[in-house]
Amino acid sequence: MSTRTRGYKILGLAVLIYCLVMLGIPALLVRGCGSDQVRVEENSGQMVRVQLAPGRIVTMPLETYLIGVVAAEMPAEFDIEALKAQAVAARTYTLLRINGKASDRKHPDASLCTDPGHCQAWLSLGDLRKRWGLLAFGSNYEKVASAVRATAGEVLVYHDELIDPVYHASCGGRGTEDAKEVWGQDIPYLKRVPCRWDPPEKQGVVATSFSMKDFFNRLGIAGKAVPASNTGGLVQVLDRTGSGRVRRVEIASQVFRGVELRKILGLRSTDFTVRTTGDRVTFYTRGYGHAVGMCQYGAQGLALRGQSYRQILEYYYRGATVKKLTKAGD
């Protein structure tokens, strides 16, 4: 065998080994001897029915489902304590709905759907491979699955009852919101708390602009004539909540609740200011989400400051405690 031929064979073998290492390990972490998915399925007796799309419902083990939820709802690069906090919140949210303590007309044949605006986000293994990429998939999956495993059976309770542990992406450094300001219902464990731990980029403002015609069409005030001289006072914030978010706003003599306007216009939050210039209406928002319950970026900030997942959860859900269930669904 010539030296050149031997060299080619060695090079080919090296390439083969590299491919096996780089492509094989991520799959092994999920399907092989350390398979999080298999292990979670074996240890979970609770099942959950999930609507993936209208007319498509699947049943899967609770703990397997939770891996897809945590991975979809929180960046895998977050601190493990933040991921654990998300796992406990997601488990509590799920069991509350499985137990029928929160009815739903949108998907009567399933406990939850995968629409984050309605229930919780969820991603399949295929979706996660696309999101993370093949090289990062194995380590990211293992990290998220370890957060679910480490908190197995743990839920949040208030007076020994499962709480409704709503959460949101970012309060923008403003602090969380009182549930009564958003949904009109006083919930003792969903009270406003200070939260200054969002990173600077999450505390900045984001502009969302509409033409005057589109603006009125969205509000159902199509054809409304507004004199150019009055456009500066077209949108008037009437009052704000204790956290500084918009409670009520007046537009062309009509009054809207801040949460209602956010939904109609698709705004990131109710923490906004408004500017009208010429034929444009621009909203400058801070934060992302309804701002009630756990702030996910705030949870990450607390984790980086040494707080445990239990401390994070008990900070955002005042008066609630983490409880270990004796079996899933208790």
Buried (B, 14 or more C-beta within 10 A) or exposed (E): EEEEEEEEEEEEEEEEEEEEEEEEBBBEBBEEEEBBBBBBBEEBEBBBBBBEEEEEBEEBBBBBBBBBBBBBBBEBEBBBBBBBBBBBBBBBBBBBBBEEEBEBEEBEEBBBBBBBEEBBBBBBBEBBBEBBEEEBBBBBBBBBBBBBBBBBBBBBBBEEEBBBBBBBBBBBBBBBBBBBBBBEEEBEBBBBBEBEBBEEEBBEBBEBEBEBEEBBBBBEBEEBEBEEEEBEEBBEBEEBBEBEBBBBBBBBEEEBBBBBBBBEBEBBBBBBEBEBEEEBBBBBBBBBBBBBBBBBBBBBBBBBEEBBBBBBBBBBBBEBBBBEBEEBEE
